[in-house]
Amino acid sequence: MVGPPRGILATMNQHPSRQSLPRAQILTERALHTLERFLHIEAVSGIVLLLAAAIAIVWANSPVADSYHSLWHTSVSIGFGQFIFSQSLHFWVNDALMTVFFLVVGMEIRREIHEGALASVRLAALPLAAAVGGVAVPALIYLAFNFDGAQSRGWAVPTATDIAFALGVLALLGRSIPGNVRIFLLALAIIDDIVAVLIIAIFYSGGLEYGGLLVAAVGILMVLAMQRMGIGSAYAYIVPAIVLWIGLLQSGAHPTLAGVVLGLMTPVLPGRTREQPLDVATRAVSDLWAHSAKPDTTPNHMTQSLKELRLAQRNLIPPVSRVQMALHPWVAYGVMPLFALANAGVSLDGINLSMDGSQTIMLGVFVALVLGKPLGIIGASWLVVRAGWCRLPHGVTWPGVTVVGLLAGIGFTMSIFIATLAFTDENLLGAAKMGILLASLAAAIIGLAWGCFYTKRMRVKE
């Protein structure tokens, strides 16, 4: 291994070693490192999401319930001069912040299509068939309970799977679960999200205004032009993203779809550069060593080398991975819990199950998620495997597919989001949310129980 020149070793020795650091600083570094690892555990983000939902339910049914509802109806304005845009805090959470969530979803889809579980027809066949079954059967079950009037608009509510919750519960089962079972669930949930996005775009967007679509097209062209110019900073794309979001809002399409569009447009390969990023990084580090050996070196002398090093670091990782990693903690511990806090607050006193078909909506959502999801997923998977169109991945057995089917009944985030688009009547919306919450809890408990039985059987066979 090639180390720094001998003359630089003396300079290195002038700096305090790790052992000479204050104990408080060492403990802080360890704590921050532990926290960073902790935040990337999928089960933790699921628990945070569950806590946010629980707080919302308790708050909405407490003596201070009025403060819960008034908070989300608070008007928030942004703009400058005469251009002021005012909406409720609930709107900013559901229609603006959730765009970031959909951006991460779009990038996850883009990655899987490029090099993951959706990279070929052979790999995607089983999760694709399972996802279709997991969408069609719950929708049909829901419509069997709610086939008429405003109630039928909620047919898509039980079709979605919550990736964070489902993977979080699966992670609670530990490493006994084969890795391919997790990949199957992830691929299934991603295809599920694609279907959910298409459903929102086709069935839950208003009549399209072509003027808004033109504005959205300008935003897309700005992104393409900046990519062609080789602009790699994610912050530079905020302006075209806002243009795209405003355009979709004006068009009547749901503005959160802007996140999906941007996610799918994010490059999966590092940008083209004159030199290889590793060569640039090596030269920059060598220059920093050389500068540090000079007694008259000032921070200004190192600025250019540090800039080159940062650019090389950015160019080493594909934008789709870099941006997704940067946004993950903000989405998992900020956007999604805030969405749960704003939307899971169902007031039990405010739901009259004897009016307007509310009872059948709640029952239809519950049965469709808890029973329809696993039936659709397991049944469709069995049919395509039986027909010889594909086969189960290595290490995945039918009990493992059952685990995936049961956990797919956790429809929390996306299901609530679709419910807010499907129902304008507060009573119907409250009934749908109650069905989602009860079904997601039941699916998590049943899936966890079956998963424990499944892993126990696997250990006995070993």
Secondary structure per residue as TSV (DSSP state, phi and psi in degrees):
chain	resnum	aa	ss	phi	psi
A	1	M	-	360.0	137.6
A	2	V	-	-91.3	123.6
A	3	G	-	-105.6	-173.0
A	4	P	-	-69.6	155.3
A	5	P	-	-57.3	155.2
A	6	R	H	-58.9	-35.8
A	7	G	H	-65.0	-21.4
A	8	I	H	-85.3	-21.5
A	9	L	H	-59.8	-36.5
A	10	A	H	-63.5	-39.3
A	11	T	H	-64.5	-40.2
A	12	M	H	-62.6	-37.9
A	13	N	H	-70.0	-16.3
A	14	Q	T	-74.1	-20.0
A	15	H	S	-87.2	148.6
A	16	P	-	-67.3	139.8
A	17	S	-	-77.9	171.4
A	18	R	G	-62.2	-36.1
A	19	Q	G	-67.0	-24.4
A	20	S	G	-89.4	-1.1
A	21	L	S	-68.8	151.2
A	22	P	-	-58.1	143.7
A	23	R	H	-60.2	-35.3
A	24	A	H	-63.0	-38.2
A	25	Q	H	-68.3	-40.3
A	26	I	H	-63.1	-43.9
A	27	L	H	-64.9	-36.6
A	28	T	H	-65.4	-42.7
A	29	E	H	-61.1	-43.2
A	30	R	H	-63.5	-42.3
A	31	A	H	-64.1	-42.3
A	32	L	H	-67.2	-37.5
A	33	H	H	-65.6	-41.8
A	34	T	H	-64.2	-41.2
A	35	L	H	-63.1	-41.1
A	36	E	H	-61.6	-44.3
A	37	R	H	-65.2	-38.8
A	38	F	H	-62.6	-40.1
A	39	L	H	-70.2	-17.8
A	40	H	T	-94.9	4.4
A	41	I	-	-81.8	122.2
A	42	E	H	-62.0	-35.1
A	43	A	H	-63.0	-31.8
A	44	V	H	-67.0	-44.6
A	45	S	H	-63.0	-35.3
A	46	G	H	-65.0	-39.1
A	47	I	H	-66.4	-41.2
A	48	V	H	-61.8	-41.8
A	49	L	H	-62.4	-41.9
A	50	L	H	-65.3	-41.2
A	51	L	H	-63.2	-40.6
A	52	A	H	-62.7	-41.8
A	53	A	H	-65.1	-41.8
A	54	A	H	-63.8	-41.5
A	55	I	H	-61.9	-42.0
A	56	A	H	-62.3	-43.1
A	57	I	H	-65.8	-45.8
A	58	V	H	-63.6	-44.9
A	59	W	H	-61.5	-43.9
A	60	A	H	-70.7	-14.2
A	61	N	T	-117.7	17.9
A	62	S	S	-97.5	172.6
A	63	P	T	-60.2	-19.7
A	64	V	T	-106.0	32.8
A	65	A	H	-60.8	-30.7
A	66	D	H	-60.3	-34.5
A	67	S	H	-67.4	-31.5
A	68	Y	H	-63.3	-50.3
A	69	H	H	-70.6	-38.0
A	70	S	H	-68.0	-31.6
A	71	L	H	-60.7	-48.0
A	72	W	H	-77.2	-13.4
A	73	H	T	-94.3	0.9
A	74	T	-	-62.6	132.0
A	75	S	E	-79.3	131.9
A	76	V	E	-123.3	127.7
A	77	S	E	-115.9	142.4
A	78	I	E	-134.2	158.0
A	79	G	E	140.3	-170.9
A	80	F	E	-150.2	147.3
A	81	G	T	58.5	-128.8
A	82	Q	T	-85.0	-8.3
A	83	F	E	-93.4	90.3
A	84	I	E	-118.2	131.6
A	85	F	E	-118.7	115.5
A	86	S	E	-114.9	130.8
A	87	Q	E	-148.1	166.0
A	88	S	E	-71.2	158.3
A	89	L	H	-60.3	-33.8
A	90	H	H	-60.4	-40.9
A	91	F	H	-62.9	-44.9
A	92	W	I	-64.2	-32.8
A	93	V	I	-73.3	-50.7
A	94	N	I	-75.4	-33.6
A	95	D	I	-107.4	-18.3
A	96	A	I	-109.1	-60.4
A	97	L	I	-62.0	-36.4
A	98	M	H	-67.0	-14.7
A	99	T	H	-62.4	-35.3
A	100	V	H	-67.1	-40.3
A	101	F	H	-59.3	-45.9
A	102	F	H	-69.3	-26.6
A	103	L	H	-63.2	-45.3
A	104	V	H	-64.2	-40.0
A	105	V	H	-60.1	-46.1
A	106	G	H	-60.7	-40.9
A	107	M	H	-69.5	-35.9
A	108	E	H	-63.0	-42.6
A	109	I	H	-61.7	-44.2
A	110	R	H	-61.3	-42.9
A	111	R	H	-65.1	-44.5
A	112	E	H	-66.2	-35.7
A	113	I	H	-67.5	-34.4
A	114	H	H	-76.3	-47.2
A	115	E	H	-145.4	12.4
A	116	G	S	-113.1	-143.3
A	117	A	T	-71.0	-9.8
A	118	L	T	-114.0	18.7
A	119	A	S	-74.8	-17.2
A	120	S	S	-148.0	162.4
A	121	V	H	-62.8	-37.4
A	122	R	H	-62.8	-43.6
A	123	L	H	-72.8	-35.3
A	124	A	H	-86.5	-12.3
A	125	A	H	-58.4	-49.4
A	126	L	H	-67.7	-53.4
A	127	P	H	-62.9	-29.5
A	128	L	H	-66.1	-46.9
A	129	A	H	-63.7	-42.3
A	130	A	H	-63.2	-40.4
A	131	A	H	-66.0	-40.6
A	132	V	H	-61.7	-45.1
A	133	G	H	-63.5	-38.0
A	134	G	H	-73.4	-11.4
A	135	V	H	-98.6	-44.2
A	136	A	H	-68.6	-47.8
A	137	V	H	-64.7	-47.9
A	138	P	H	-60.0	-38.3
A	139	A	H	-62.7	-42.3
A	140	L	H	-67.5	-39.7
A	141	I	H	-64.1	-42.8
A	142	Y	H	-60.9	-45.5
A	143	L	H	-66.8	-25.3
A	144	A	H	-65.7	-30.2
A	145	F	H	-88.2	-30.8
A	146	N	-	-134.2	79.8
A	147	F	-	-99.3	1.2
A	148	D	S	-139.6	153.6
A	149	G	G	65.6	-153.4
A	150	A	G	-65.3	-24.3
A	151	Q	G	-62.5	-35.2
A	152	S	G	-67.6	-18.3
A	153	R	G	-64.6	-15.9
A	154	G	G	-91.3	17.0
A	155	W	T	-58.8	-28.6
A	156	A	T	-87.7	-8.8
A	157	V	G	-57.2	-46.3
A	158	P	G	-87.5	14.4
A	159	T	G	-90.5	-12.4
A	160	A	-	-98.9	152.5
A	161	T	-	-115.4	136.4
A	162	D	-	-86.7	109.6
A	163	I	H	-60.6	-47.1
A	164	A	H	-62.5	-48.3
A	165	F	H	-65.0	-47.7
A	166	A	H	-61.4	-47.2
A	167	L	H	-68.5	-32.4
A	168	G	H	-64.4	-44.7
A	169	V	H	-66.1	-40.1
A	170	L	H	-61.5	-37.5
A	171	A	H	-65.3	-28.1
A	172	L	H	-64.6	-21.6
A	173	L	T	-77.9	-7.8
A	174	G	G	81.6	-166.9
A	175	R	G	-82.5	0.8
A	176	S	G	-69.4	-23.5
A	177	I	S	-74.2	124.8
A	178	P	-	-56.8	145.2
A	179	G	H	-60.2	-34.2
A	180	N	H	-68.9	-23.0
A	181	V	H	-67.3	-42.2
A	182	R	H	-64.3	-43.3
A	183	I	H	-62.6	-39.5
A	184	F	H	-62.4	-45.0
A	185	L	H	-63.6	-42.0
A	186	L	H	-63.3	-46.3
A	187	A	H	-63.2	-42.3
A	188	L	H	-60.3	-46.7
A	189	A	H	-66.1	-34.7
A	190	I	H	-67.8	-45.4
A	191	I	H	-62.6	-37.9
A	192	D	H	-57.0	-42.8
A	193	D	H	-66.3	-38.8
A	194	I	H	-59.5	-45.7
A	195	V	H	-62.1	-42.4
A	196	A	H	-61.9	-41.2
A	197	V	H	-63.3	-43.5
A	198	L	H	-63.5	-39.6
A	199	I	H	-62.7	-44.3
A	200	I	H	-61.5	-44.7
A	201	A	H	-65.7	-37.4
A	202	I	H	-89.4	-43.7
A	203	F	H	-103.5	-20.9
A	204	Y	S	-121.1	23.0
A	205	S	S	-110.2	146.0
A	206	G	-	-72.8	-177.3
A	207	G	S	-58.6	130.0
A	208	L	-	-76.5	134.0
A	209	E	-	-99.3	123.0
A	210	Y	H	-68.5	-26.8
A	211	G	H	-62.1	-41.5
A	212	G	H	-65.5	-38.2
A	213	L	H	-63.9	-34.1
A	214	L	H	-65.2	-41.4
A	215	V	H	-62.7	-43.1
A	216	A	H	-61.6	-39.1
A	217	A	H	-63.3	-36.6
A	218	V	H	-61.8	-42.3
A	219	G	H	-60.9	-42.1
A	220	I	H	-65.2	-42.3
A	221	L	H	-63.9	-36.4
A	222	M	H	-62.2	-41.9
A	223	V	H	-63.4	-46.8
A	224	L	H	-61.7	-41.0
A	225	A	H	-64.9	-42.2
A	226	M	H	-66.9	-37.1
A	227	Q	H	-64.9	-39.4
A	228	R	H	-65.4	-32.6
A	229	M	T	-77.9	-6.4
A	230	G	T	81.3	20.8
A	231	I	-	-76.8	115.9
A	232	G	-	-103.8	-11.2
A	233	S	-	-71.7	127.2
A	234	A	G	-64.1	-32.6
A	235	Y	G	-63.8	-27.8
A	236	A	G	-67.0	-21.2
A	237	Y	G	-90.8	2.8
A	238	I	H	-64.4	-42.6
A	239	V	H	-62.8	-52.9
A	240	P	H	-61.9	-30.2
A	241	A	H	-64.6	-41.1
A	242	I	H	-65.3	-40.6
A	243	V	H	-60.7	-44.9
A	244	L	H	-62.8	-43.8
A	245	W	H	-61.9	-45.3
A	246	I	H	-63.8	-40.5
A	247	G	H	-61.8	-45.0
A	248	L	H	-67.3	-35.7
A	249	L	H	-63.1	-43.6
A	250	Q	H	-70.0	-27.8
A	251	S	H	-76.3	-20.0
A	252	G	T	102.2	-14.5
A	253	A	S	-73.5	157.5
A	254	H	-	-72.0	129.0
A	255	P	T	-64.7	-22.5
A	256	T	T	-64.4	-17.8
A	257	L	H	-63.1	-19.2
A	258	A	H	-58.8	-36.4
A	259	G	H	-63.5	-42.3
A	260	V	H	-63.3	-44.9
A	261	V	H	-59.3	-47.4
A	262	L	H	-65.4	-38.6
A	263	G	H	-62.4	-42.0
A	264	L	H	-70.6	-22.3
A	265	M	H	-88.5	-9.4
A	266	T	S	-69.2	127.5
A	267	P	-	-61.6	141.3
A	268	V	S	-98.4	-1.5
A	269	L	S	-122.1	148.5
A	270	P	-	-58.8	149.9
A	271	G	-	-66.8	156.4
A	272	R	-	-73.8	136.7
A	273	T	-	-134.8	159.9
A	274	R	S	-66.3	-35.6
A	275	E	S	-122.4	157.4
A	276	Q	-	-65.3	135.6
A	277	P	H	-54.4	-37.1
A	278	L	H	-65.4	-36.5
A	279	D	H	-65.7	-41.6
A	280	V	H	-64.0	-43.7
A	281	A	H	-63.6	-41.0
A	282	T	H	-63.4	-44.4
A	283	R	H	-64.7	-40.6
A	284	A	H	-64.4	-40.5
A	285	V	H	-66.0	-40.9
A	286	S	H	-61.7	-41.0
A	287	D	H	-64.4	-37.9
A	288	L	H	-65.8	-39.6
A	289	W	H	-61.4	-43.2
A	290	A	H	-64.4	-43.1
A	291	H	H	-65.5	-38.6
A	292	S	H	-68.4	-20.9
A	293	A	H	-80.3	-14.8
A	294	K	S	-88.6	131.7
A	295	P	T	-67.8	-25.6
A	296	D	T	-97.0	15.0
A	297	T	-	-70.3	136.2
A	298	T	-	-115.6	163.6
A	299	P	H	-54.9	-31.7
A	300	N	H	-63.0	-31.5
A	301	H	H	-65.9	-27.0
A	302	M	H	-93.4	-6.1
A	303	T	H	-57.9	-48.4
A	304	Q	H	-64.2	-41.1
A	305	S	H	-65.5	-41.1
A	306	L	H	-65.6	-37.1
A	307	K	H	-63.8	-44.5
A	308	E	H	-63.0	-38.2
A	309	L	H	-65.0	-41.8
A	310	R	H	-65.1	-41.6
A	311	L	H	-65.1	-40.3
A	312	A	H	-64.0	-41.1
A	313	Q	H	-61.3	-42.7
A	314	R	H	-66.0	-38.4
A	315	N	H	-78.8	-13.5
A	316	L	H	-72.3	-30.0
A	317	I	S	-106.9	132.7
A	318	P	-	-57.2	141.6
A	319	P	H	-53.7	-38.6
A	320	V	H	-63.2	-34.9
A	321	S	H	-79.2	-41.9
A	322	R	H	-62.8	-46.9
A	323	V	H	-69.6	-39.2
A	324	Q	H	-63.9	-42.8
A	325	M	H	-64.3	-37.4
A	326	A	H	-69.2	-35.3
A	327	L	H	-86.1	-21.3
A	328	H	H	-52.6	-53.5
A	329	P	H	-63.3	-33.2
A	330	W	H	-68.1	-38.2
A	331	V	I	-74.5	-46.2
A	332	A	I	-68.1	-35.2
A	333	Y	I	-114.9	3.6
A	334	G	I	-126.4	-67.2
A	335	V	I	-63.9	-51.9
A	336	M	H	-67.8	-44.9
A	337	P	H	-62.1	-36.5
A	338	L	H	-66.1	-39.2
A	339	F	H	-62.2	-43.7
A	340	A	H	-62.9	-41.7
A	341	L	H	-63.2	-35.5
A	342	A	H	-81.7	-21.5
A	343	N	H	-119.9	-17.5
A	344	A	-	-87.5	-3.1
A	345	G	-	-76.3	75.8
A	346	V	-	-86.8	120.9
A	347	S	-	-82.9	115.2
A	348	L	G	-64.7	-31.9
A	349	D	G	-71.1	-22.5
A	350	G	G	-88.9	-1.9
A	351	I	-	-104.1	120.1
A	352	N	-	-107.1	99.8
A	353	L	T	-71.8	-6.6
A	354	S	T	-93.8	-1.3
A	355	M	S	-116.4	146.5
A	356	D	T	56.5	26.5
A	357	G	T	71.7	21.0
A	358	S	H	-62.1	-38.2
A	359	Q	H	-64.1	-42.4
A	360	T	H	-69.5	-31.2
A	361	I	H	-64.7	-48.9
A	362	M	H	-62.3	-44.0
A	363	L	H	-67.2	-41.3
A	364	G	H	-62.6	-43.2
A	365	V	H	-64.2	-44.7
A	366	F	H	-61.8	-52.6
A	367	V	H	-64.9	-39.0
A	368	A	I	-63.9	-39.8
A	369	L	I	-76.9	-48.4
A	370	V	I	-74.0	-39.7
A	371	L	I	-103.6	-43.9
A	372	G	I	-66.0	-41.6
A	373	K	H	-59.7	-55.9
A	374	P	H	-64.0	-37.1
A	375	L	H	-61.5	-46.2
A	376	G	H	-64.3	-44.4
A	377	I	H	-69.8	-49.5
A	378	I	H	-66.6	-43.0
A	379	G	H	-64.0	-46.2
A	380	A	H	-65.8	-39.4
A	381	S	H	-63.0	-42.9
A	382	W	H	-63.8	-40.7
A	383	L	H	-63.5	-46.6
A	384	V	H	-72.6	-32.4
A	385	V	H	-70.5	-42.8
A	386	R	H	-62.4	-36.7
A	387	A	T	-75.5	-10.0
A	388	G	T	83.6	11.5
A	389	W	S	-76.3	-24.0
A	390	C	-	-160.2	178.2
A	391	R	-	-139.2	163.1
A	392	L	-	-67.0	140.0
A	393	P	-	-61.7	159.9
A	394	H	T	-58.4	129.1
A	395	G	T	88.4	-7.2
A	396	V	-	-100.0	121.8
A	397	T	-	-111.5	174.3
A	398	W	H	-64.8	-35.8
A	399	P	H	-60.5	-33.6
A	400	G	H	-68.2	-39.2
A	401	V	H	-62.9	-35.8
A	402	T	H	-63.7	-40.2
A	403	V	H	-57.8	-47.0
A	404	V	H	-60.8	-45.0
A	405	G	H	-62.4	-42.3
A	406	L	H	-66.7	-44.8
A	407	L	H	-69.5	-25.4
A	408	A	T	-66.3	-15.4
A	409	G	T	-72.8	-5.2
A	410	I	-	-80.9	102.2
A	411	G	-	-111.8	25.4
A	412	F	H	-49.9	-76.3
A	413	T	H	-61.5	-57.1
A	414	M	H	-68.4	-35.6
A	415	S	H	-64.5	-44.7
A	416	I	H	-63.3	-39.2
A	417	F	H	-61.7	-45.9
A	418	I	H	-65.9	-36.5
A	419	A	H	-61.2	-38.6
A	420	T	H	-66.6	-24.2
A	421	L	H	-86.0	-29.6
A	422	A	H	-80.5	-34.5
A	423	F	-	-120.3	129.7
A	424	T	-	-98.5	-23.6
A	425	D	S	-74.7	124.7
A	426	E	H	-62.1	-35.6
A	427	N	H	-67.4	-43.9
A	428	L	H	-66.5	-40.9
A	429	L	H	-63.4	-42.8
A	430	G	H	-62.3	-39.5
A	431	A	H	-65.4	-41.5
A	432	A	H	-63.5	-44.2
A	433	K	H	-62.3	-41.4
A	434	M	H	-62.6	-42.2
A	435	G	H	-61.5	-39.8
A	436	I	H	-64.3	-46.7
A	437	L	H	-63.9	-46.6
A	438	L	H	-65.0	-41.8
A	439	A	H	-66.5	-42.5
A	440	S	H	-63.7	-40.3
A	441	L	H	-65.1	-45.4
A	442	A	H	-64.3	-43.4
A	443	A	H	-62.9	-39.1
A	444	A	H	-65.4	-44.0
A	445	I	H	-66.9	-47.5
A	446	I	H	-64.6	-42.9
A	447	G	H	-63.4	-40.0
A	448	L	H	-67.0	-41.7
A	449	A	H	-64.3	-45.5
A	450	W	H	-65.2	-38.4
A	451	G	H	-62.5	-39.4
A	452	C	H	-64.7	-41.5
A	453	F	H	-63.5	-41.8
A	454	Y	H	-63.6	-47.6
A	455	T	H	-67.4	-33.8
A	456	K	H	-65.0	-41.8
A	457	R	H	-64.5	-38.0
A	458	M	H	-64.9	-39.7
A	459	R	H	-66.3	-37.7
A	460	V	H	-64.6	-41.0
A	461	K	H	-66.4	-31.6
A	462	E	-	-71.0	360.0
